[in-house]
Amino acid sequence: MKKFLLYILIFCLIVFQLWNIIIFFNPPIKTEMVLYDTLSNSAEYDGIIIRDESVLIADSTGVLDSVAAENTVVKKGKHVASLYTGQADPEIQEKLRQINARIAELTGAQGNNLVFENDQAKIEGNISTRVTDMIVSVNDKDLRHVRDLKNDFNVLINKKNMVSTDGGSVVAILDGLEAEKARYEAALSSSRKNLYAPKAGIYSTVIDGFEQVLNSNAMKSMTVDSFDTLYDTEPTVTMEAGQPICKIVDNVEWHVAIKLDSGKASEMYIGQKVYVKIGSSAEEHSATVSYISPVSGDKCIIGVTSTEYSEEALRSRKTKVTLVTNKYSGIKIPVKALRVNNGIQGVYTVTEGLMKFKKVEILYKDANYAVVRADITENGYLLLYDEVVIDAKNVGENISVR
């Protein structure tokens, strides 16, 4: 008899625990405290970065040696680089080219512009981040971003290997390379041609072949067809006589040509303030709509102009662009919490254990959330930190939730 009662007690305890688990994972009512937040009306599109760039042309083949640091502002007339021509000893030229390549890898000079790290733990952390980002980009089938991340990854691997192998900091390794570079430059001094900035701007050695095609004037006449042609064209870069070897980029403003649906473009206007995010960067840049093309089919090209400094705008050309056309700030609530009571839009809140209907004035909503006005002090409207009902078996005025 005692064993039977023990079994009954154990059975009841199990049922009780199971019931608690069911209630925990499937509560009879789901609520959420509402807070102040911002929602953006945004979407991702294909984009082309456009900059006014003055290129410096090589009048003969040789080795380029940068005097100015990559992506730094230079004045008009500044000595930015030297070109060691083909008349010099080819063996010394090749050694100088190799040293410049190693320096570029360590400093991220080829457009990567990575943070300069000499701490091996930080380098390994950055490597892990790049691997994770590459996996995400592969899943998203964004092969262009995968390529950029792979370049960053290779730079970091080189940094790690050099720090591990040489047992010193990247700074010390660079000092050694610079000293070796100076010796070779001295040997080549008779064949050196100095290059000077034709205007003030940002010095860069990242040449993609579009410098003399894409500028602010080109954007003002861009069509859907010309955009598609440029976007599908692979850059052709050769280090030959008569070809660009470095450039000075306008540091006042830059532009983005964006291809989007004509319906979306029809909602926009010249002078409209927008925000753009380039590639996978989370950094937003304020911009102004400066051009809207004629409609072709159901597509249109809009041009936006920004005067904010952007690393991504300096190193990117054809990329994904997130366009933010509007931002709305207020009380953020789940869309599932919205109800209509007697033709009035609102939500049910929990007040002293009872459901109470409160009105809202919606500013913006997407598939998951809505932003409603937070500055209405009139009685009966939703307030910050109210507890709203998202889901419940029964919803209505004065229904008990306890």
N, C-alpha and C positions, 0 to 999 in steps of 0.2 A: 504493500500500500504506500509506504514511504517513497519507494522508487517511482511508483506511478505519479505521485504528487510532484516529485522532483522533475520528472519528464515534462509534466504539464507546465511547471514553472519555467523550465528552460525553453519550452515551445513558445510560451507567452512572451518571454524576453526577446526571443528571436523575431517574432512577429512585430513587437513594439519597435525594435531597432530598424527593421525593414521599413516600417511605416514612417519612422523619422527620416530615414534616408530618402524615401520617396517624396516626402514633404519638402526636404532640403533641396532636392534637385528639381522639384516641380511645385514651387510654392503656389498657394491659391491666388496670390496677387503679386504682381511684379511692379515695383516702383523705382523711381530714380530722382535724386535731388538735382534740380536744374541750376546751371551756372552760366556765367557770362562768357561768351566765346565769339569767334569770327568764322564765317563760312565764305568760301570763294566760289564764284562761278568760273570754272576753268576747264580746259581741255587741252590735250596734247596734239600737236600737228607737226608736219614736216617743215623745216625752216632752213634758210640759208643766211649765214652771218655775212654782213657786208660792211667793209671798212674802207676808208680812203687811205691808200697806202702808196708810198713812193719807194720804188725799188732801186737798188744800186746794181748796175750791170757789170758783169765781168768782161773785160775786153780781151782776155785770154784765159786759158785754163790754168789752174793752180790750186793753192791751198788757202782757204779763208781762215784768218786768225782774228777773232773778235776781241776788241779792246773794251767796248762797252758791255756791261752785263746784260744778259737776256732779259727782255721785258722791263727794261728800265727807261725812264724818261731822259732824253738827250736834247741838247740845244741845237739850233741850226748852226751848221759849220763844225760841229764837234767831230773829232777823229773817233770813228766808231769801230773800224776794223782795218786790217791790212790783208792784201792779197799777194801771196808769193807765187810768182809766175812760173811758167814752164821752163824758163831759161835756167832755173836753179837746179841744184843736184837733186835728181828724182828720189834717191834713197833718203835724203834728209827731209824732203817734202813728205814722203810717205810716213816717216817717223813722226813728223809734226802733225800730220793728219790723224795718226793713231792716238797721239796724246790728246789732241783736241776732242776726239771721240770719247776718250775715257773721262775727260773733264766734263763733257756734256752729259754722259751717263750718270756721273755722280751728282751733278747739280740739277739734273732734269731739264737741261737747256733746250732740248728738242721739243719744246712746247708742253712738257709734262709739268714743269714748275712745281715739283713736289717740295714739301717742307724739308728743309735741310736738317737731317738727323745724324748724330754721331753716336747715339745710344742704341746698342744692338737690340735691346728689348723693344724700343719704340719702332725700330725698323721691322722687326718680326710682327708686331701688332699691325703695322700698316700693310704688310704682306697678307696677313689673314683677312684684313678688310677688303683688299683688292680681290682675293680669291672668292669671298662671299659675293661681292658685287658682280664678278664675272659669272658666277652660277646664276644669279638673278637675271642678268642680261641675256645669257644663253637661253634660259627658260622663256624670256620675253621675245626671243629671236631678234634682239637688237645687236646685230653683228658689228655695226660701226662702233658702238660703245664697247663691245668686247675687245675690239682691236685697240682702242685707246687704253683700256684697263690693262691689256696685255703689255703695252709699252711701259706703263707705270710699274707693272709687276717686274718687268725685266730690269728697270732702273733700280728698284729696291733690292732685287736679288744681287745685282752687282755691288751695291753698297754693302749688303750683308757679307758677301764673300770677301770683299776687300778689307772690311773691318775685322772679320774672323781670321783671315789669312795673315794679314800684316800686323795684327795685334794692336793697331792704333786707331785713332779717331779718323773720320773722313776728312776733317780739317787738316790733320797732319799729312794724310795721303795727298790731298790736293796741293798743299804747300810744296811737296816733293815734285809733283807733276808740273806745277808752275815753274819751278826752278829748272827742270829739264827742258821745258818748253822755251824758256828764255835763252838757253844755250843754242838750241836749234834756230831760233829766230835770229840770233846774232850771226850764225853761219849763213843765213839766207838774206841778210840785210841788203845786199846789193841788188836783189831781185824783188824787193818789196815795193808794193804800190799801196799807199794809204788811201782809205775811203772815208769820206766825210758826209755827215748828215745833210741832205738837201733842204730839210726843214725840221722844225721842232716836232718831237713826237716820241713814240715808244720804239726802241730798237728791237728787232727780231730777226732770227735766221731761219724761221719756219716758213719755207716757201712751198706753196701748193699749186702754183700755176694760174691761179685766178686773180692775182693781185691787179693786173692791168685790165681785167674784164669786169670785175665786180667793184663798183664804187657807188657813191650816193647818187650820181646821175643815172647809173644803170638801174637803180631801184625805182626811180621815178617813171620809168617806161617799161617796167617788167610786166609780162603777161603770163598767163597760165602755161602757155606753150614754152616760152623761154625759161620759165622756172623749171619745168619738167626736164628740158634739155640740159640745163646746168646741173640739176640734181642728179641726173643719171650719168653725167660725164665724169670719168675718172681723171684726177689731176695728172698732168705730165710734167715732171720736173727733171731737168738734166743739168749737170754741172759742167756746162760747156761755155766757150766764148760767146758773148752776145746774149747770155741768159742771166736772169736775176739771181743774185747770190745772198742778198740780205735786203732788209727793208726798214722803212720808218713808218710806223702806223700812227694815224691821227689819234691823239689822246683826248680830243674834245667830245666826240660823239661816235657812236656806232649804230648800225641798223640791223634789223632782221626782216627778211621777206618770208611771209608765212602763207602757206596754201591751206585754205579752209573752204567750207561749204558756202555757197553764195547766200544761203538763208541767214547764216550767222554773220556774214559780212554786211548784209543789208541792215543789221542792227547797230552797226558801228559807224563812226563819223570821224572826219579829219579833226585832229585836236583832242580826241578822246584820250583820257589818261587810263593806261592799262599797266599790267605788270607781266614780266616774262621770266621764266626759269629755263636755263639752257641745259640740254642733256639731262643727266641724272642729278645735277646740282640742286640742292634745296634752296639756294640763295635766290631771292626775288630781286628784280631790278625794275625800278619805275621807268616807264616809257610813254611815248605819245604816238598815237596813230598819225602817220605823216603821208600815207599813200594808200589808195584803194584802186585796184585795177578794174578794167571792164570784166564783166562776167563771161566765162567761157564754159558752156555746158552747165554744170551745177557747181562749178568751182570758181574761186576768186583768189587774188593775191592781195594781201594787205602788207604794208610796210610800217614798222614801228621804229622809233628812234629813241635812244637812251644816251644820257650824258654821265651815267654812273660807271665807275671803274668795274670791270669784270674780267677775271682771269679766263673764264670760259669763253667769253666773246673774243679774247685775244688768240686763243689756241684752237678754236672750233671754226668750221666752215659750214659743212652740211650736217645737220643734227636734228634731233627731236627738240621741239620747243613747247613748253607749257605756257599758254596764254591765259592770263587772269583778267577778265573783263570787268568784274565787279567784286567788291568785298562788302559783306554785311555783318555788322556787329550787334549783338543783343543777347537775349536769353536763348540758349541752345537747348532744344528739346527733341527727343526721338519722334519721328513722323508717326510711329505707331501710337503715340500718346494723344494725337490730335483727334478730337471728337466734334460732332455737330449736335447742338442741343437747341431745339426750336429755331433752327436756321442760323444759329450763332456759332461761329468757330471758336473752339476753346479746348480746355483739357480738364480732367478731373484731378483734383489734388486730395491729399490725405491731411485732414485737419482734426485733431483730437479724436482719431480713430474712425472718422466718418469721411466719406467721399463728398467733396464740394466742387461744383463746376466753376471754373474761372475762364474769362474771355481772353483771347490773344489777338494780336494784330501781326500777321505774318509778313516779314520783310523778304524772306527768301527760303526756299526749301529745295532739297534734292531728294534722292531716293531713300536716304536714311535719316536725315536730320532737317530741322527747320530752325530758323532764327526769327524770334519775335521781338517786338519792341520791349525795351527794359525801362523806359522812362515814363511810363504811364502810371500815375499815382492814383487814378480814379479807383474807387472801390469796385471789387469784382473782377479785376484783371490779375493775371499771373505775375508773381513777384519772384525776384531772385531767391534761391535756396528753398523754394517751395518743393514739396515732394509730389511728383506727378505720377498718376497711374498709367503704366504702359500696357499691362495685360491683366485681366481678372475674369473670373467666371461670370460675375455679374457686375455691371457698371451702371451707376445711377446716383442721383442726389441722395445724400444721407444714408447710403448703404454702409453698414459697419464692415470694417476691414480687420477687426481684431477677433 
